[in-house]
Amino acid sequence: MNEKTMQKVHSLFTGWDQTIIWSCLDGTMGQIIVDNDSNPQSALAILGINSAFAFFGLYNI
């Protein structure tokens, strides 16, 4: 994911106080999947082999 996309993904999760989300965003663990690399409107933060924890963030329209 490029830096511009990552900035947009960060904004999707603004206000979320979840260590798992921020660990995925900073690359410590887990992964982030977006709906559109060039202009993400939603993102999924996943941690765990079996997706034991997942958070779905999206823009308020």
N, CA, C and O atoms as a Tinker XYZ file with bonds, in Angstrom:
   244  protein
     1  N      0.850000   -1.169000    0.000000    73     2
     2  CA     0.000000    0.000000    0.000000    64     1     3
     3  C      0.900000    1.238000    0.000000    63     2     4     5
     4  O      1.860000    1.307000    0.768000    81     3
     5  N      0.597000    2.203000   -0.848000    73     3     6
     6  CA     1.420000    3.409000   -0.879000    64     5     7
     7  C      1.047000    4.351000    0.273000    63     6     8     9
     8  O      0.055000    4.145000    0.972000    81     7
     9  N      1.865000    5.382000    0.447000    73     7    10
    10  CA     1.694000    6.289000    1.593000    64     9    11
    11  C      0.367000    7.045000    1.544000    63    10    12    13
    12  O     -0.273000    7.234000    2.579000    81    11
    13  N     -0.049000    7.476000    0.360000    73    11    14
    14  CA    -1.314000    8.206000    0.223000    64    13    15
    15  C     -2.498000    7.325000    0.636000    63    14    16    17
    16  O     -3.401000    7.771000    1.343000    81    15
    17  N     -2.477000    6.073000    0.182000    73    15    18
    18  CA    -3.538000    5.133000    0.541000    64    17    19
    19  C     -3.536000    4.886000    2.043000    63    18    20    21
    20  O     -4.594000    4.852000    2.671000    81    19
    21  N     -2.346000    4.712000    2.622000    73    19    22
    22  CA    -2.255000    4.453000    4.060000    64    21    23
    23  C     -2.796000    5.631000    4.868000    63    22    24    25
    24  O     -3.420000    5.423000    5.909000    81    23
    25  N     -2.570000    6.860000    4.411000    73    23    26
    26  CA    -3.125000    8.033000    5.102000    64    25    27
    27  C     -4.648000    7.999000    5.086000    63    26    28    29
    28  O     -5.294000    8.322000    6.082000    81    27
    29  N     -5.212000    7.609000    3.957000    73    27    30
    30  CA    -6.671000    7.499000    3.868000    64    29    31
    31  C     -7.200000    6.399000    4.789000    63    30    32    33
    32  O     -8.238000    6.554000    5.431000    81    31
    33  N     -6.472000    5.294000    4.838000    73    31    34
    34  CA    -6.883000    4.187000    5.709000    64    33    35
    35  C     -6.826000    4.626000    7.167000    63    34    36    37
    36  O     -7.716000    4.287000    7.947000    81    35
    37  N     -5.796000    5.374000    7.543000    73    35    38
    38  CA    -5.709000    5.897000    8.912000    64    37    39
    39  C     -6.971000    6.695000    9.244000    63    38    40    41
    40  O     -7.523000    6.564000   10.337000    81    39
    41  N     -7.422000    7.515000    8.305000    73    39    42
    42  CA    -8.610000    8.339000    8.576000    64    41    43
    43  C     -9.874000    7.504000    8.734000    63    42    44    45
    44  O    -10.809000    7.921000    9.418000    81    43
    45  N     -9.915000    6.326000    8.106000    73    43    46
    46  CA   -11.075000    5.440000    8.270000    64    45    47
    47  C    -11.223000    4.972000    9.716000    63    46    48    49
    48  O    -12.330000    4.718000   10.191000    81    47
    49  N    -10.090000    4.863000   10.404000    73    47    50
    50  CA   -10.108000    4.353000   11.770000    64    49    51
    51  C     -9.894000    5.445000   12.821000    63    50    52    53
    52  O     -9.629000    5.134000   13.982000    81    51
    53  N    -10.005000    6.705000   12.436000    73    51    54
    54  CA    -9.866000    7.801000   13.392000    64    53    55
    55  C    -10.897000    7.657000   14.504000    63    54    56    57
    56  O    -12.080000    7.428000   14.250000    81    55
    57  N    -10.429000    7.797000   15.737000    73    55    58
    58  CA   -11.318000    7.701000   16.886000    64    57    59
    59  C    -11.451000    6.297000   17.460000    63    58    60    61
    60  O    -12.023000    6.116000   18.535000    81    59
    61  N    -10.929000    5.308000   16.753000    73    59    62
    62  CA   -10.973000    3.932000   17.252000    64    61    63
    63  C     -9.818000    3.742000   18.214000    63    62    64    65
    64  O     -8.667000    3.978000   17.848000    81    63
    65  N    -10.096000    3.329000   19.410000    73    63    66
    66  CA    -9.063000    3.116000   20.422000    64    65    67
    67  C     -8.825000    1.614000   20.584000    63    66    68    69
    68  O     -9.053000    1.049000   21.654000    81    67
    69  N     -8.370000    0.990000   19.521000    73    67    70
    70  CA    -8.140000   -0.450000   19.511000    64    69    71
    71  C     -6.678000   -0.718000   19.149000    63    70    72    73
    72  O     -6.245000   -0.392000   18.044000    81    71
    73  N     -5.935000   -1.295000   20.053000    73    71    74
    74  CA    -4.525000   -1.601000   19.819000    64    73    75
    75  C     -4.343000   -2.480000   18.592000    63    74    76    77
    76  O     -3.378000   -2.307000   17.847000    81    75
    77  N     -5.243000   -3.406000   18.375000    73    75    78
    78  CA    -5.135000   -4.310000   17.230000    64    77    79
    79  C     -5.165000   -3.520000   15.925000    63    78    80    81
    80  O     -4.370000   -3.796000   15.027000    81    79
    81  N     -6.055000   -2.552000   15.803000    73    79    82
    82  CA    -6.143000   -1.751000   14.579000    64    81    83
    83  C     -4.843000   -1.010000   14.346000    63    82    84    85
    84  O     -4.294000   -1.055000   13.244000    81    83
    85  N     -4.343000   -0.333000   15.359000    73    83    86
    86  CA    -3.134000    0.479000   15.191000    64    85    87
    87  C     -1.907000   -0.387000   14.981000    63    86    88    89
    88  O     -0.960000    0.049000   14.327000    81    87
    89  N     -1.896000   -1.594000   15.513000    73    87    90
    90  CA    -0.797000   -2.528000   15.244000    64    89    91
    91  C     -0.813000   -2.969000   13.780000    63    90    92    93
    92  O      0.242000   -3.139000   13.170000    81    91
    93  N     -1.996000   -3.152000   13.225000    73    91    94
    94  CA    -2.104000   -3.482000   11.801000    64    93    95
    95  C     -1.660000   -2.301000   10.946000    63    94    96    97
    96  O     -0.942000   -2.480000    9.963000    81    95
    97  N     -2.082000   -1.102000   11.314000    73    95    98
    98  CA    -1.745000    0.079000   10.535000    64    97    99
    99  C     -0.258000    0.402000   10.552000    63    98   100   101
   100  O      0.286000    0.856000    9.546000    81    99
   101  N      0.407000    0.174000   11.679000    73    99   102
   102  CA     1.837000    0.511000   11.725000    64   101   103
   103  C      2.724000   -0.645000   11.302000    63   102   104   105
   104  O      3.948000   -0.521000   11.308000    81   103
   105  N      2.118000   -1.779000   10.930000    73   103   106
   106  CA     2.875000   -2.900000   10.404000    64   105   107
   107  C      3.466000   -3.832000   11.445000    63   106   108   109
   108  O      4.237000   -4.728000   11.103000    81   107
   109  N      3.112000   -3.634000   12.724000    73   107   110
   110  CA     3.623000   -4.495000   13.784000    64   109   111
   111  C      3.117000   -5.919000   13.630000    63   110   112   113
   112  O      3.881000   -6.874000   13.773000    81   111
   113  N      1.831000   -6.063000   13.338000    73   111   114
   114  CA     1.228000   -7.386000   13.166000    64   113   115
   115  C     -0.086000   -7.221000   12.431000    63   114   116   117
   116  O     -0.648000   -6.127000   12.377000    81   115
   117  N     -0.563000   -8.299000   11.875000    73   115   118
   118  CA    -1.837000   -8.273000   11.160000    64   117   119
   119  C     -1.698000   -7.662000    9.777000    63   118   120   121
   120  O     -0.595000   -7.450000    9.273000    81   119
   121  N     -2.844000   -7.385000    9.182000    73   119   122
   122  CA    -2.853000   -6.802000    7.845000    64   121   123
   123  C     -4.071000   -5.925000    7.646000    63   122   124   125
   124  O     -5.070000   -6.049000    8.355000    81   123
   125  N     -3.971000   -5.039000    6.674000    73   123   126
   126  CA    -5.068000   -4.163000    6.287000    64   125   127
   127  C     -5.450000   -4.503000    4.855000    63   126   128   129
   128  O     -4.588000   -4.598000    3.982000    81   127
   129  N     -6.736000   -4.684000    4.618000    73   127   130
   130  CA    -7.249000   -4.930000    3.274000    64   129   131
   131  C     -8.211000   -3.794000    2.954000    63   130   132   133
   132  O     -9.083000   -3.471000    3.761000    81   131
   133  N     -8.058000   -3.183000    1.775000    73   131   134
   134  CA    -8.925000   -2.076000    1.364000    64   133   135
   135  C     -9.769000   -2.476000    0.165000    63   134   136   137
   136  O     -9.438000   -3.411000   -0.564000    81   135
   137  N    -10.859000   -1.755000   -0.024000    73   135   138
   138  CA   -11.749000   -2.044000   -1.151000    64   137   139
   139  C    -11.216000   -1.492000   -2.466000    63   138   140   141
   140  O    -11.571000   -1.993000   -3.533000    81   139
   141  N    -10.363000   -0.462000   -2.406000    73   139   142
   142  CA    -9.845000    0.177000   -3.609000    64   141   143
   143  C     -8.509000    0.810000   -3.257000    63   142   144   145
   144  O     -8.463000    1.734000   -2.444000    81   143
   145  N     -7.416000    0.330000   -3.855000    73   143   146
   146  CA    -6.086000    0.836000   -3.514000    64   145   147
   147  C     -5.913000    2.318000   -3.796000    63   146   148   149
   148  O     -5.222000    3.003000   -3.041000    81   147
   149  N     -6.519000    2.836000   -4.859000    73   147   150
   150  CA    -6.315000    4.236000   -5.211000    64   149   151
   151  C     -7.222000    5.187000   -4.428000    63   150   152   153
   152  O     -6.871000    6.351000   -4.234000    81   151
   153  N     -8.379000    4.708000   -3.977000    73   151   154
   154  CA    -9.301000    5.566000   -3.232000    64   153   155
   155  C    -10.124000    4.709000   -2.270000    63   154   156   157
   156  O    -11.304000    4.467000   -2.523000    81   155
   157  N     -9.523000    4.247000   -1.175000    73   155   158
   158  CA   -10.242000    3.351000   -0.268000    64   157   159
   159  C    -11.414000    4.040000    0.430000    63   158   160   161
   160  O    -11.274000    5.138000    0.968000    81   159
   161  N    -12.545000    3.391000    0.411000    73   159   162
   162  CA   -13.731000    3.870000    1.119000    64   161   163
   163  C    -14.035000    2.988000    2.320000    63   162   164   165
   164  O    -14.806000    3.366000    3.202000    81   163
   165  N    -13.422000    1.807000    2.344000    73   163   166
   166  CA   -13.567000    0.907000    3.484000    64   165   167
   167  C    -12.291000    0.091000    3.619000    63   166   168   169
   168  O    -11.564000   -0.130000    2.650000    81   167
   169  N    -12.038000   -0.350000    4.845000    73   167   170
   170  CA   -10.836000   -1.139000    5.114000    64   169   171
   171  C    -11.143000   -2.153000    6.202000    63   170   172   173
   172  O    -12.017000   -1.952000    7.045000    81   171
   173  N    -10.403000   -3.239000    6.157000    73   171   174
   174  CA   -10.560000   -4.312000    7.122000    64   173   175
   175  C     -9.203000   -4.541000    7.776000    63   174   176   177
   176  O     -8.219000   -4.827000    7.094000    81   175
   177  N     -9.152000   -4.414000    9.097000    73   175   178
   178  CA    -7.939000   -4.714000    9.861000    64   177   179
   179  C     -8.101000   -6.116000   10.418000    63   178   180   181
   180  O     -9.033000   -6.385000   11.175000    81   179
   181  N     -7.189000   -7.014000   10.043000    73   179   182
   182  CA    -7.300000   -8.422000   10.413000    64   181   183
   183  C     -6.074000   -8.842000   11.207000    63   182   184   185
   184  O     -4.940000   -8.524000   10.847000    81   183
   185  N     -6.321000   -9.553000   12.280000    73   183   186
   186  CA    -5.243000  -10.112000   13.087000    64   185   187
   187  C     -5.546000  -11.575000   13.349000    63   186   188   189
   188  O     -6.635000  -11.913000   13.814000    81   187
   189  N     -4.604000  -12.435000   13.057000    73   187   190
   190  CA    -4.772000  -13.856000   13.331000    64   189   191
   191  C     -4.905000  -14.681000   12.074000    63   190   192   193
   192  O     -5.433000  -14.221000   11.062000    81   191
   193  N     -4.426000  -15.890000   12.150000    73   191   194
   194  CA    -4.467000  -16.800000   11.008000    64   193   195
   195  C     -5.906000  -17.099000   10.615000    63   194   196   197
   196  O     -6.234000  -17.154000    9.430000    81   195
   197  N     -6.751000  -17.289000   11.596000    73   195   198
   198  CA    -8.154000  -17.601000   11.332000    64   197   199
   199  C     -9.040000  -16.377000   11.452000    63   198   200   201
   200  O    -10.246000  -16.493000   11.671000    81   199
   201  N     -8.438000  -15.193000   11.308000    73   199   202
   202  CA    -9.177000  -13.931000   11.423000    64   201   203
   203  C     -9.949000  -13.867000   12.735000    63   202   204   205
   204  O    -11.141000  -13.563000   12.764000    81   203
   205  N     -9.238000  -14.159000   13.814000    73   203   206
   206  CA    -9.849000  -14.170000   15.131000    64   205   207
   207  C    -10.376000  -12.788000   15.513000    63   206   208   209
   208  O    -11.372000  -12.677000   16.228000    81   207
   209  N     -9.713000  -11.746000   15.041000    73   207   210
   210  CA   -10.153000  -10.385000   15.310000    64   209   211
   211  C    -10.159000   -9.616000   13.995000    63   210   212   213
   212  O     -9.182000   -9.650000   13.247000    81   211
   213  N    -11.246000   -8.931000   13.715000    73   211   214
   214  CA   -11.320000   -8.110000   12.511000    64   213   215
   215  C    -12.163000   -6.883000   12.813000    63   214   216   217
   216  O    -13.175000   -6.967000   13.509000    81   215
   217  N    -11.739000   -5.745000   12.284000    73   215   218
   218  CA   -12.457000   -4.483000   12.457000    64   217   219
   219  C    -12.681000   -3.886000   11.084000    63   218   220   221
   220  O    -11.769000   -3.854000   10.259000    81   219
   221  N    -13.885000   -3.415000   10.839000    73   219   222
   222  CA   -14.251000   -2.856000    9.536000    64   221   223
   223  C    -14.478000   -1.363000    9.702000    63   222   224   225
   224  O    -15.356000   -0.939000   10.453000    81   223
   225  N    -13.679000   -0.567000    8.995000    73   223   226
   226  CA   -13.837000    0.889000    9.042000    64   225   227
   227  C    -14.302000    1.399000    7.703000    63   226   228   229
   228  O    -13.884000    0.889000    6.663000    81   227
   229  N    -15.175000    2.414000    7.711000    73   227   230
   230  CA   -15.594000    3.003000    6.453000    64   229   231
   231  C    -15.898000    4.472000    6.654000    63   230   232   233
   232  O    -16.167000    4.926000    7.766000    81   231
   233  N    -15.849000    5.211000    5.544000    73   231   234
   234  CA   -16.137000    6.642000    5.588000    64   233   235
   235  C    -17.612000    6.865000    5.846000    63   234   236   237
   236  O    -18.470000    6.152000    5.326000    81   235
   237  N    -17.889000    7.875000    6.666000    73   235   238
   238  CA   -19.288000    8.294000    6.856000    64   237   239
   239  C    -19.648000    9.195000    5.690000    63   238   240   241
   240  O    -18.993000   10.209000    5.449000    81   239
   241  N    -20.664000    8.831000    4.991000    73   239   242
   242  CA   -21.064000    9.610000    3.804000    64   241   243
   243  C    -22.252000   10.465000    4.133000    63   242   244
   244  O    -22.743000   11.196000    3.272000    81   243
